[in-house]
Amino acid sequence: MSQPKNMTTIASSTTKSPSLWLVALASVFLMGLGQFINRQWAKGVLFLLIFVAFLGIEFGTGAWQKMDLEYKSDYVQYFGQVANETVEGQSATLTEAVGKPSTISDPLTSLLPLKNAPDIFEAGFVQVSQDFGSGNLHGFLLPTALAQGLILAKTGTEPAEIGPDQLKILDEITKNWSTTATEKLGPLVGQTLTVTPRMPQAFTGTTLGDSTDPVVRVRYNITVDDVDYAYFAEYFPPALAQQAVGPVPREGEVRYPVRDYGGYITRSIWGMITLGALVINDEYRGVSAEARNAERPWAQADDSSKLLARGLIASVLVLFLVLAWFMNVLDAYNSRKTYLATGKVQGFVSYLKELWERAYVWILIAPSLVLISFFTVIPFLYTFLCSFTNWTYKVLLSQQLITWQGIHEYLVVFAEPAWLSVFFQVFLWTILWALASSVTVYVMGFAHALVIESPLIKGKKIWRTILIIPWAMPALISLLAFRNVFDKDGLMNQVLLATNLMKPVSDLLYGIGLEGKPDNIIFWFDPPYNANLAKFVAIMVNLWLGAPYFMMLMTGIMSTIPADRYEAAMIDGASAFQKFRYITLPLVLTATIPAMVMTVTFNFNNFGAVYFLTGGGPTWLLENLPQSLKTWSSSLPGQTDILISWIYKISFNANSQLYNKAAVYTVFIFLILGIFSVVNMRMTKAFDDEGEE
């Protein structure tokens, strides 16, 4: 019998080979290991590369290798806090003259000019070294002019240059100085000199005396008459700095190793769980947290909103890895099972062909699923998680942290009477808006389609073209145009005034309850008492925009209805209404109910139709609002606001930004629309599988 292509026969006894579960456990332990045991080398490498890529993301974006070294050198940061304290045992034992900055052999002792350095700093320096015992040296630099000023103050004579005799005088002057010498150091050519300590930095390989050891440099800012001119440096051996600081980390000090050195995955998930640990000006590891710190990334303040977003992205990546790992285990198990049954190992090409045959649908939609995960699922989860936080305009990101607060906001929104009363009114109008705006466009579109398809109508193409124009125009342009038309000085009022119909129309609108009171000029959107009129206009404008879509949809459906059905009905004596009721209507409804459901859900969230037309107005009368909500005036809805436009106001209006409440309402909208869509789809046969009765 011939052996199938891409199948390898293993001569060894299958009874002595690893069991099914052992192979599966091997793949649980390491991706691809089960495939290697099954001698499926290419497949094993493929799964292993997936795992290696994930590790590459984690370790390639992390800094775990720096953690031990930086933790050991943290005393350098703390040393800045004790830089002005006197270190016991110091004594000035050596003073020597050094050259100008360009001739100093030790690069760390060079002058760092700031701006317009005066000539006093061009005359060179005097380096004062201090012995702390056991061969530990500590040194700092004095500008020559300063040294001359000190000698002048000591002796009354200003030396022309620094020589051996002058160095001896400086030894006497400096031997009792504190280690950091922040006090004023005397006259400087008639100017006042101030020395201010800067943050210490660690350097290695710097020569002090005859040995090469790591040192800690403390920089000092030289200020002359309140103008910063230059820095000079002071050096400490590590042993001395550590002695001054004490044990590091200090007792009770909190460290965040995952935050400081973790890769993208671990650091992001940590951030999502904790929402951060540091804000600007927090003391951490001897330094103050800043908004940006390129030199020490761990000293940057945390932005809770970004941490939450990154955490969700990392969670999706972990989910993809878990899915791939599960497929890896399942494949190892099934491949081993096939091998034990047949004694043959499936080749990689054969595996790819089988995978395509079994899962080609999932393979084709995989890119779409990835995009949906990042651009739909993650934003929704971000909003969902925000509803459990305290994130409002009061939380200044990087200066304050967002915190988790459980279901507190849900209780405020749905249990506190003030918020519940406003929400209930907006929710009822949203439902009415979604139904009215959908039913009207459906009915009007159906009517237009019936008229166009009528055999009595001539020039159908012309009428169809005219009726499709409102739908062909950009909705935003139409809405802004209608907003101007219904302005108090807009086209509508101008026409009514020109035709002397203003008062009759105003009385009519008042009589049918659309206007709160008759006006000489009709205020279509503005005053609170005309809320019903604003709602009516919004529905009519939406009818203008949406009816042509259903007209075109139903015209196409009606053109596909077989003519013999109408001929048979005519032979049976059916009237025109009966033909419409029993033939046209059922077939059109069956084909368009899914579109109708989608229209209702779309209009439930039709932000543009409300926001760009009425802006949510008119406002509520303040006396009709609960007292506790009057302070939230910028967050309150208008009388034509639907839930989605109110959410926008809550999120982005000035002094509002109640992101947690907006998130709660967004989750509510998702649940309402999800339930509505599922129920309607199950109640209709439009989504039944083919072949089902």
C-alpha positions as CSV (number, residue, x, y, z in Angstrom):
1,M,0.0,0.0,0.0
2,S,1.4,3.4,-0.9
3,Q,2.1,5.9,1.8
4,P,0.2,9.2,1.6
5,K,2.1,12.3,0.6
6,N,3.5,14.4,3.5
7,M,2.9,11.5,5.9
8,T,6.0,9.9,7.6
9,T,5.8,6.4,9.1
10,I,7.5,5.9,12.4
11,A,8.8,2.3,12.7
12,S,9.1,2.4,16.5
13,S,6.3,0.9,18.6
14,T,3.6,3.4,19.5
15,T,3.1,1.7,22.8
16,K,6.5,2.9,24.0
17,S,6.0,6.5,22.9
18,P,4.8,9.3,25.2
19,S,1.1,9.3,26.0
20,L,-1.5,11.7,24.8
21,W,-1.7,13.7,28.0
22,L,2.1,13.8,28.4
23,V,2.4,15.5,25.0
24,A,-0.4,17.9,25.8
25,L,1.2,18.8,29.1
26,A,4.5,19.4,27.3
27,S,2.7,22.0,25.1
28,V,1.2,23.5,28.2
29,F,4.7,23.9,29.7
30,L,6.2,25.4,26.5
31,M,4.6,26.3,23.2
32,G,5.7,24.0,20.4
33,L,7.2,21.4,22.8
34,G,4.4,18.9,22.1
35,Q,4.9,19.3,18.4
36,F,8.6,18.7,18.7
37,I,7.9,15.5,20.7
38,N,5.5,14.5,17.8
39,R,8.4,15.2,15.4
40,Q,6.5,17.9,13.7
41,W,9.4,20.3,13.5
42,A,8.0,23.1,11.3
43,K,4.8,23.3,13.3
44,G,6.8,23.3,16.6
45,V,8.9,26.2,15.3
46,L,5.8,28.1,14.3
47,F,4.2,27.9,17.7
48,L,7.5,28.6,19.5
49,L,8.0,31.7,17.4
50,I,4.7,33.0,18.5
51,F,5.8,32.6,22.1
52,V,9.2,34.1,21.4
53,A,7.5,37.1,19.7
54,F,5.4,37.7,22.8
55,L,8.5,37.5,25.1
56,G,10.3,39.9,22.7
57,I,7.5,42.5,23.2
58,E,7.8,42.1,27.0
59,F,11.6,42.1,27.4
60,G,12.3,44.3,24.5
61,T,10.3,47.1,26.0
62,G,11.4,46.5,29.6
63,A,14.5,47.3,31.6
64,W,14.7,44.5,34.1
65,Q,18.5,44.3,33.5
66,K,18.9,47.8,35.0
67,M,16.9,47.2,38.2
68,D,19.6,45.7,40.3
69,L,22.2,48.3,39.3
70,E,19.9,51.2,39.7
71,Y,18.6,50.0,43.1
72,K,22.1,49.7,44.3
73,S,22.9,53.3,43.2
74,D,19.7,54.9,44.6
75,Y,21.8,56.3,47.5
76,V,23.0,58.9,44.9
77,Q,19.5,60.3,44.7
78,Y,19.0,60.4,48.5
79,F,22.4,62.0,48.9
80,G,20.9,65.2,47.4
81,Q,18.8,65.4,50.5
82,V,21.8,65.4,52.8
83,A,24.2,67.4,50.6
84,N,24.1,70.4,52.9
85,E,24.9,68.4,56.1
86,T,28.5,68.3,57.5
87,V,30.1,64.9,57.3
88,E,32.0,63.9,60.4
89,G,35.8,63.4,60.2
90,Q,36.5,65.8,57.3
91,S,39.7,67.9,57.3
92,A,41.3,69.9,54.5
93,T,44.6,68.3,53.9
94,L,45.5,69.3,50.4
95,T,45.0,72.3,48.2
96,E,46.5,72.5,44.7
97,A,46.2,74.8,41.8
98,V,44.7,73.5,38.6
99,G,44.5,75.0,35.1
100,K,41.8,76.5,33.1
101,P,38.8,74.3,32.0
102,S,40.5,73.4,28.7
103,T,43.6,72.1,30.5
104,I,41.9,70.2,33.4
105,S,42.8,66.5,33.0
106,D,39.7,65.3,34.9
107,P,36.8,66.0,32.5
108,L,34.2,65.9,35.3
109,T,35.9,68.9,37.0
110,S,35.4,71.2,34.0
111,L,33.4,74.3,34.2
112,L,29.9,74.1,32.7
113,P,29.1,77.7,31.6
114,L,25.5,78.9,31.5
115,K,25.3,82.3,29.9
116,N,27.6,85.3,29.5
117,A,30.2,83.9,31.9
118,P,32.2,86.9,33.1
119,D,36.0,87.1,32.9
120,I,36.3,86.0,36.5
121,F,35.7,82.4,35.5
122,E,38.4,82.5,32.8
123,A,41.3,82.7,35.2
124,G,41.3,79.1,36.2
125,F,40.3,77.3,39.4
126,V,41.7,76.1,42.7
127,Q,40.7,72.6,43.6
128,V,40.2,71.8,47.3
129,S,40.5,68.1,48.2
130,Q,39.5,66.8,51.6
131,D,40.6,63.5,53.2
132,F,38.0,61.5,55.0
133,G,40.3,58.8,56.2
134,S,41.0,55.4,54.7
135,G,42.3,57.1,51.5
136,N,38.8,58.5,50.7
137,L,39.2,61.9,49.0
138,H,36.6,64.6,48.4
139,G,37.2,67.6,46.2
140,F,35.6,70.7,44.9
141,L,36.6,73.6,42.7
142,L,37.0,77.3,43.5
143,P,37.3,79.9,40.6
144,T,40.7,81.6,40.9
145,A,39.1,85.0,41.3
146,L,37.1,83.6,44.2
147,A,40.3,82.2,45.7
148,Q,41.9,85.6,45.3
149,G,38.9,87.2,47.0
150,L,39.2,84.8,50.0
151,I,42.8,85.6,50.4
152,L,42.1,89.3,50.2
153,A,39.5,89.0,52.9
154,K,41.9,87.0,55.0
155,T,45.1,89.0,54.6
156,G,44.0,92.3,53.3
157,T,46.1,91.9,50.2
158,E,44.8,90.6,46.8
159,P,47.4,88.2,45.2
160,A,48.2,88.7,41.6
161,E,48.4,84.9,41.1
162,I,47.9,81.7,43.1
163,G,51.2,80.2,44.2
164,P,52.5,77.9,47.0
165,D,52.2,80.6,49.6
166,Q,48.7,81.4,48.6
167,L,47.8,77.7,48.7
168,K,48.9,77.6,52.3
169,I,46.6,80.5,53.1
170,L,43.7,78.7,51.4
171,D,44.5,75.6,53.4
172,E,43.9,77.7,56.5
173,I,40.7,79.2,55.1
174,T,39.1,76.0,53.9
175,K,40.0,73.5,56.6
176,N,36.9,74.2,58.7
177,W,34.5,74.4,55.8
178,S,31.5,72.1,55.7
179,T,31.5,69.4,53.1
180,T,29.1,71.3,50.8
181,A,29.9,74.9,51.6
182,T,26.6,76.5,50.6
183,E,27.3,79.7,52.6
184,K,28.5,82.9,50.9
185,L,32.2,82.5,50.4
186,G,33.3,86.1,50.6
187,P,33.9,89.0,48.3
188,L,34.4,88.4,44.6
189,V,35.7,91.5,42.9
190,G,33.1,93.6,44.7
191,Q,30.2,91.2,43.7
192,T,28.1,88.8,45.8
193,L,28.5,85.1,45.0
194,T,26.0,82.4,46.0
195,V,26.6,78.7,45.8
196,T,23.5,76.4,45.5
197,P,23.7,72.6,45.5
198,R,22.3,70.7,42.6
199,M,21.2,67.0,42.3
200,P,24.1,64.6,42.6
201,Q,25.0,62.2,39.8
202,A,27.1,59.0,39.8
203,F,30.2,58.7,37.6
204,T,32.8,55.9,37.3
205,G,36.4,55.9,36.3
206,T,37.2,59.4,37.7
207,T,40.7,59.8,39.0
208,L,40.9,61.2,42.6
209,G,44.4,61.1,43.9
210,D,46.3,58.0,42.8
211,S,43.3,55.6,42.5
212,T,40.4,55.2,40.0
213,D,37.1,54.7,41.8
214,P,33.4,55.4,41.2
215,V,32.5,58.8,42.6
216,V,29.4,60.9,43.3
217,R,29.5,64.4,41.8
218,V,27.4,67.2,43.4
219,R,27.1,70.2,41.1
220,Y,26.8,73.7,42.4
221,N,25.2,76.7,40.7
222,I,27.3,79.9,40.9
223,T,25.1,83.0,41.0
224,V,26.6,86.5,40.9
225,D,24.2,89.3,41.7
226,D,21.2,87.0,41.1
227,V,22.4,86.0,37.7
228,D,23.3,82.3,37.1
229,Y,26.7,82.0,35.4
230,A,28.3,78.6,35.9
231,Y,28.6,75.3,37.8
232,F,31.4,73.9,39.7
233,A,31.5,70.3,41.0
234,E,32.1,68.6,44.3
235,Y,33.1,64.9,44.5
236,F,32.4,62.2,47.0
237,P,33.5,58.6,47.2
238,P,30.6,56.1,47.2
239,A,31.5,54.9,50.7
240,L,31.1,58.4,52.0
241,A,27.8,59.1,50.2
242,Q,26.4,55.7,51.4
243,Q,27.5,56.5,54.9
244,A,25.7,59.8,54.8
245,V,22.5,58.4,53.4
246,G,22.2,55.1,55.4
247,P,20.5,51.9,54.2
248,V,18.7,52.0,50.9
249,P,15.8,51.4,50.4
250,R,14.9,53.1,53.5
251,E,12.6,51.5,56.1
252,G,9.0,51.6,55.1
253,E,9.8,52.8,51.6
254,V,7.5,51.5,48.8
255,R,9.1,50.4,45.5
256,Y,7.2,49.5,42.3
257,P,9.6,47.2,40.4
258,V,7.0,46.2,37.7
259,R,6.1,49.8,37.1
260,D,9.8,51.0,37.0
261,Y,11.3,48.2,34.9
262,G,8.6,46.0,33.5
263,G,8.0,45.5,29.8
264,Y,4.9,46.7,28.0
265,I,2.8,43.7,28.9
266,T,3.5,43.5,32.7
267,R,3.8,47.3,33.2
268,S,0.5,47.9,31.3
269,I,-1.5,45.3,33.2
270,W,-0.1,46.6,36.5
271,G,-1.2,50.1,35.5
272,M,-4.7,48.9,34.6
273,I,-5.1,47.3,38.0
274,T,-3.6,50.1,40.1
275,L,-4.3,53.1,37.9
276,G,-0.8,54.4,38.9
277,A,1.2,55.2,42.0
278,L,2.9,58.6,41.5
279,V,1.8,62.1,40.7
280,I,3.8,65.2,40.0
281,N,6.0,66.3,43.0
282,D,5.7,62.9,44.8
283,E,9.0,61.9,46.4
284,Y,10.1,58.5,45.1
285,R,13.5,57.0,45.4
286,G,15.1,60.2,46.4
287,V,13.7,62.4,43.5
288,S,10.5,64.3,42.8
289,A,8.2,62.8,40.1
290,E,7.9,65.0,37.0
291,A,5.5,65.0,34.0
292,R,8.5,64.0,31.8
293,N,11.9,62.6,32.8
294,A,13.8,61.0,29.9
295,E,16.8,60.3,32.1
296,R,14.8,58.4,34.7
297,P,11.6,57.1,33.2
298,W,10.5,55.6,36.5
299,A,10.4,59.2,38.0
300,Q,7.7,60.2,35.6
301,A,4.2,60.8,37.0
302,D,1.5,58.4,36.1
303,D,-1.4,59.2,33.8
304,S,-4.2,56.9,34.9
305,S,-6.2,57.3,31.7
306,K,-3.3,56.2,29.6
307,L,-2.5,53.3,32.0
308,L,-6.0,52.0,31.6
309,A,-5.9,52.1,27.8
310,R,-2.5,50.4,27.7
311,G,-3.6,47.8,30.1
312,L,-6.6,46.9,27.9
313,I,-4.3,46.6,24.8
314,A,-1.9,44.4,26.8
315,S,-4.9,42.3,28.0
316,V,-6.0,41.7,24.4
317,L,-2.4,40.7,23.4
318,V,-2.4,38.2,26.3
319,L,-5.8,36.9,25.2
320,F,-4.4,36.3,21.7
321,L,-1.4,34.5,23.3
322,V,-3.7,32.3,25.5
323,L,-5.8,31.5,22.4
324,A,-2.7,30.5,20.4
325,W,-1.4,28.5,23.4
326,F,-4.7,26.6,23.6
327,M,-4.6,25.8,19.9
328,N,-1.0,24.6,20.4
329,V,-2.1,22.2,23.2
330,L,-5.1,21.0,21.3
331,D,-3.0,20.4,18.1
332,A,-0.4,18.5,20.0
333,Y,-3.0,16.3,21.6
334,N,-4.9,15.6,18.3
335,S,-1.6,15.0,16.4
336,R,-0.5,12.5,19.0
337,K,-3.8,10.8,18.9
338,T,-3.6,10.5,15.1
339,Y,-0.1,9.1,15.3
340,L,-1.0,6.5,17.9
341,A,-3.9,5.4,15.7
342,T,-2.0,5.3,12.4
343,G,1.7,5.3,13.2
344,K,2.2,8.2,10.8
345,V,3.3,11.8,11.5
346,Q,1.4,14.5,9.5
347,G,3.6,16.7,7.4
348,F,3.5,20.5,7.7
349,V,2.1,21.1,4.2
350,S,-0.6,18.5,4.8
351,Y,-1.4,20.2,8.1
352,L,-1.8,23.6,6.4
353,K,-4.2,22.1,3.8
354,E,-6.3,20.4,6.5
355,L,-6.3,23.6,8.6
356,W,-7.6,25.6,5.6
357,E,-10.3,23.0,4.9
358,R,-11.5,22.9,8.5
359,A,-11.2,26.6,9.4
360,Y,-11.0,28.6,6.3
361,V,-14.0,30.8,7.4
362,W,-12.2,31.7,10.7
363,I,-8.9,32.3,8.8
364,L,-10.7,34.7,6.4
365,I,-12.4,36.7,9.1
366,A,-9.3,36.7,11.5
367,P,-8.1,40.1,10.3
368,S,-11.5,41.6,10.9
369,L,-11.6,40.0,14.3
370,V,-8.3,41.6,15.2
371,L,-9.5,45.0,14.0
372,I,-12.8,44.6,15.9
373,S,-10.8,43.7,19.0
374,F,-8.7,46.9,18.9
375,F,-11.2,49.4,17.5
376,T,-14.5,48.2,19.0
377,V,-13.9,45.8,21.9
378,I,-11.1,47.8,23.6
379,P,-13.0,51.2,23.4
380,F,-16.1,49.6,24.8
381,L,-14.2,47.9,27.6
382,Y,-12.4,51.2,28.3
383,T,-15.7,53.0,28.7
384,F,-17.1,50.1,30.8
385,L,-14.2,50.3,33.2
386,C,-14.4,54.1,33.4
387,S,-17.9,53.7,34.8
388,F,-16.3,52.1,37.9
389,T,-13.9,55.0,38.6
390,N,-14.0,58.5,40.0
391,W,-12.8,60.2,36.8
392,T,-14.3,63.7,36.4
393,Y,-13.0,67.1,35.7
394,K,-11.8,67.3,39.3
395,V,-9.1,64.7,38.6
396,L,-6.2,66.5,37.0
397,L,-4.3,63.8,35.2
398,S,-0.6,63.4,36.3
399,Q,-1.4,65.6,39.3
400,Q,-4.0,63.2,40.7
401,L,-4.7,59.6,40.2
402,I,-8.0,58.1,39.0
403,T,-9.2,55.5,41.6
404,W,-11.6,52.6,41.4
405,Q,-14.9,53.1,43.3
406,G,-17.0,50.1,42.4
407,I,-20.6,50.6,41.5
408,H,-20.9,53.9,43.3
409,E,-21.6,55.8,40.0
410,Y,-24.3,53.3,39.0
411,L,-26.1,54.0,42.4
412,V,-25.8,57.7,41.9
413,V,-27.2,57.6,38.3
414,F,-30.0,55.0,38.8
415,A,-30.8,55.4,42.5
416,E,-30.3,59.1,43.4
417,P,-33.7,60.8,42.8
418,A,-32.3,64.0,41.2
419,W,-30.2,62.2,38.5
420,L,-32.9,59.5,38.0
421,S,-35.6,62.1,37.3
422,V,-33.6,63.8,34.6
423,F,-32.4,60.5,33.1
424,F,-36.0,59.2,33.0
425,Q,-37.2,62.2,31.0
426,V,-34.3,62.0,28.6
427,F,-34.7,58.2,28.2
428,L,-38.4,58.5,27.4
429,W,-37.7,61.2,24.7
430,T,-34.9,59.0,23.3
431,I,-37.3,56.1,22.9
432,L,-40.0,58.3,21.3
433,W,-37.4,59.9,19.0
434,A,-36.0,56.5,17.9
435,L,-39.5,55.1,17.2
436,A,-41.0,58.3,15.6
437,S,-38.0,59.1,13.4
438,S,-37.8,55.5,12.2
439,V,-41.5,54.9,11.6
440,T,-42.0,58.2,9.8
441,V,-39.1,57.6,7.3
442,Y,-40.3,54.0,6.8
443,V,-43.9,55.0,6.1
444,M,-43.0,57.9,3.9
445,G,-40.4,55.9,2.0
446,F,-43.0,53.2,1.5
447,A,-45.5,55.7,0.2
448,H,-43.0,57.2,-2.2
449,A,-42.1,53.7,-3.5
450,L,-45.8,52.8,-4.1
451,V,-46.3,56.1,-6.0
452,I,-43.2,55.6,-8.1
453,E,-44.1,52.0,-8.9
454,S,-47.7,52.8,-9.8
455,P,-48.5,52.3,-13.5
456,L,-50.3,55.7,-13.4
457,I,-47.0,57.6,-12.9
458,K,-45.1,58.7,-16.0
459,G,-41.4,59.7,-16.0
460,K,-40.5,57.5,-13.0
461,K,-36.8,58.1,-13.4
462,I,-37.2,61.8,-13.1
463,W,-39.4,61.5,-9.9
464,R,-37.0,59.0,-8.5
465,T,-34.1,61.3,-9.1
466,I,-35.9,64.3,-7.5
467,L,-36.9,62.3,-4.4
468,I,-33.4,60.9,-3.9
469,I,-31.7,64.3,-3.7
470,P,-32.2,64.8,0.1
471,W,-30.5,61.5,0.8
472,A,-27.7,62.2,-1.6
473,M,-26.8,65.5,0.1
474,P,-24.4,65.3,3.1
475,A,-26.6,65.1,6.2
476,L,-24.4,67.6,8.1
477,I,-24.9,70.3,5.4
478,S,-28.7,69.7,5.4
479,L,-28.9,69.9,9.2
480,L,-27.0,73.1,9.4
481,A,-29.1,74.5,6.6
482,F,-32.3,73.6,8.4
483,R,-30.9,75.1,11.6
484,N,-30.6,78.4,9.8
485,V,-34.0,78.0,8.2
486,F,-35.7,77.6,11.6
487,D,-33.7,80.4,13.3
488,K,-35.9,83.2,14.7
489,D,-34.6,85.4,11.8
490,G,-34.4,82.5,9.4
491,L,-36.0,81.7,6.1
492,M,-39.1,80.1,7.6
493,N,-40.1,83.1,9.6
494,Q,-39.2,85.5,6.8
495,V,-41.6,83.6,4.5
496,L,-44.4,83.6,7.1
497,L,-44.0,87.3,7.7
498,A,-43.9,88.1,3.9
499,T,-47.2,86.1,3.4
500,N,-48.9,87.4,6.6
501,L,-49.2,83.8,7.8
502,M,-47.1,84.3,11.0
503,K,-50.0,84.8,13.4
504,P,-52.3,82.0,11.9
505,V,-49.4,79.5,11.9
506,S,-48.4,80.5,15.5
507,D,-52.1,80.1,16.6
508,L,-52.3,76.8,14.9
509,L,-49.1,75.5,16.5
510,Y,-50.4,76.7,19.9
511,G,-53.8,75.1,19.3
512,I,-52.4,71.7,18.6
513,G,-50.0,71.9,21.6
514,L,-46.7,72.4,19.8
515,E,-46.2,75.9,21.0
516,G,-46.3,76.8,24.7
517,K,-47.8,80.2,23.9
518,P,-48.5,82.1,20.7
519,D,-45.7,84.5,19.7
520,N,-45.4,87.3,17.2
521,I,-42.3,85.6,16.0
522,I,-42.1,81.8,16.2
523,F,-39.2,80.6,18.2
524,W,-38.7,77.1,16.8
525,F,-35.8,76.0,19.0
526,D,-35.1,78.5,21.8
527,P,-37.6,79.1,24.6
528,P,-38.3,76.3,27.1
529,Y,-42.0,76.4,26.6
530,N,-41.5,75.4,22.9
531,A,-39.9,72.1,23.5
532,N,-42.7,70.2,21.7
533,L,-42.2,72.4,18.7
534,A,-38.5,71.7,18.6
535,K,-39.1,68.0,18.9
536,F,-41.6,68.1,16.1
537,V,-39.2,70.0,13.8
538,A,-36.4,67.6,14.5
539,I,-38.6,64.6,13.5
540,M,-39.7,66.3,10.3
541,V,-36.2,67.2,9.3
542,N,-35.1,63.6,9.9
543,L,-38.0,62.6,7.7
544,W,-36.6,64.7,4.9
545,L,-33.2,63.1,5.4
546,G,-34.2,59.5,5.8
547,A,-37.3,58.8,3.7
548,P,-35.4,58.6,0.3
549,Y,-33.3,55.7,1.6
550,F,-36.4,53.5,2.3
551,M,-37.9,54.7,-0.9
552,M,-35.0,53.3,-2.9
553,L,-34.8,50.1,-0.8
554,M,-38.5,49.3,-1.2
555,T,-38.6,50.3,-4.9
556,G,-35.9,47.6,-5.5
557,I,-37.8,45.0,-3.4
558,M,-41.1,45.7,-5.1
559,S,-39.6,45.4,-8.6
560,T,-38.6,41.8,-7.7
561,I,-42.1,40.7,-6.8
562,P,-43.3,38.3,-9.6
563,A,-46.0,39.9,-11.7
564,D,-47.9,36.6,-11.9
565,R,-48.9,37.0,-8.2
566,Y,-50.7,40.2,-9.0
567,E,-52.3,38.6,-12.1
568,A,-53.6,35.7,-10.1
569,A,-55.0,38.1,-7.5
570,M,-56.7,40.1,-10.2
571,I,-58.3,36.9,-11.7
572,D,-59.5,36.1,-8.2
573,G,-61.2,39.5,-8.0
574,A,-58.8,41.1,-5.4
575,S,-59.0,44.8,-5.1
576,A,-56.0,47.1,-5.2
577,F,-56.0,47.3,-1.4
578,Q,-56.2,43.6,-1.0
579,K,-53.2,43.1,-3.4
580,F,-51.3,45.6,-1.4
581,R,-52.2,44.0,2.0
582,Y,-51.7,40.3,1.0
583,I,-48.9,40.5,-1.5
584,T,-46.9,43.8,-1.4
585,L,-46.9,44.5,2.3
586,P,-45.9,41.0,3.6
587,L,-43.1,40.6,1.1
588,V,-41.7,44.2,1.7
589,L,-42.0,43.8,5.5
590,T,-40.1,40.5,5.5
591,A,-37.3,42.0,3.4
592,T,-37.1,45.3,5.2
593,I,-37.6,44.5,8.9
594,P,-33.8,44.0,9.4
595,A,-33.2,47.4,7.9
596,M,-36.0,48.8,10.1
597,V,-34.4,47.4,13.2
598,M,-31.0,48.9,12.2
599,T,-32.7,52.2,11.6
600,V,-34.3,52.2,15.1
601,T,-30.9,51.4,16.7
602,F,-29.2,54.0,14.5
603,N,-31.7,56.7,15.5
604,F,-31.5,55.8,19.1
605,N,-27.9,57.0,18.8
606,N,-28.4,59.6,16.1
607,F,-26.2,62.2,17.6
608,G,-25.9,64.5,14.5
609,A,-29.6,64.9,13.9
610,V,-30.1,66.4,17.3
611,Y,-26.8,68.1,18.0
612,F,-26.3,69.9,14.7
613,L,-30.0,70.9,14.4
614,T,-31.2,71.9,17.8
615,G,-28.0,71.7,19.9
616,G,-30.2,69.8,22.4
617,G,-32.2,72.9,23.1
618,P,-34.4,74.4,24.3
619,T,-33.1,74.3,27.9
620,W,-35.0,73.2,30.9
621,L,-36.7,75.7,33.2
622,L,-34.5,75.9,36.3
623,E,-37.5,75.7,38.5
624,N,-38.4,72.3,37.0
625,L,-34.9,70.9,37.9
626,P,-34.0,69.3,41.3
627,Q,-32.0,71.7,43.4
628,S,-29.1,69.4,43.7
629,L,-28.6,69.5,39.9
630,K,-28.6,73.3,39.4
631,T,-24.9,73.4,40.2
632,W,-24.3,71.0,37.2
633,S,-25.9,73.3,34.7
634,S,-23.2,72.6,32.0
635,S,-23.9,68.9,32.4
636,L,-27.7,69.0,32.1
637,P,-29.5,68.0,29.0
638,G,-31.7,70.1,26.8
639,Q,-35.2,69.1,26.1
640,T,-34.4,67.7,22.7
641,D,-31.2,65.9,23.9
642,I,-31.2,62.2,23.5
643,L,-29.0,60.0,25.6
644,I,-26.0,60.1,23.2
645,S,-26.0,63.9,22.8
646,W,-26.4,64.2,26.6
647,I,-23.4,61.9,27.1
648,Y,-21.4,64.2,24.8
649,K,-22.3,67.3,26.9
650,I,-21.5,65.4,30.1
651,S,-18.1,64.4,28.7
652,F,-16.9,67.6,26.9
653,N,-18.8,70.6,28.1
654,A,-16.7,73.1,30.1
655,N,-16.6,72.4,33.8
656,S,-18.5,69.2,33.2
657,Q,-16.3,66.2,32.0
658,L,-18.2,63.7,34.2
659,Y,-16.5,60.8,32.4
660,N,-17.7,58.2,34.9
661,K,-21.3,59.2,34.6
662,A,-21.0,59.4,30.8
663,A,-19.6,55.8,30.8
664,V,-22.5,54.6,32.9
665,Y,-25.0,55.9,30.4
666,T,-23.0,54.5,27.5
667,V,-23.1,51.0,29.0
668,F,-26.8,51.4,29.5
669,I,-27.3,52.4,25.8
670,F,-25.3,49.3,24.8
671,L,-27.5,47.0,26.9
672,I,-30.7,48.5,25.6
673,L,-29.8,48.4,22.0
674,G,-28.3,44.9,22.3
675,I,-31.4,43.5,23.9
676,F,-33.7,45.3,21.4
677,S,-31.7,44.0,18.4
678,V,-31.5,40.4,19.6
679,V,-35.2,40.3,20.5
680,N,-36.3,41.7,17.2
681,M,-34.1,39.5,15.2
682,R,-35.4,36.4,17.0
683,M,-39.0,37.5,16.4
684,T,-38.6,37.8,12.7
685,K,-37.7,35.2,10.1
686,A,-35.4,37.5,8.2
687,F,-32.3,36.1,9.9
688,D,-33.3,32.5,9.8
689,D,-30.7,30.1,8.3
690,E,-31.4,28.9,4.8
691,G,-33.3,25.7,4.6
692,E,-35.2,26.2,7.9
693,E,-38.9,26.2,7.7
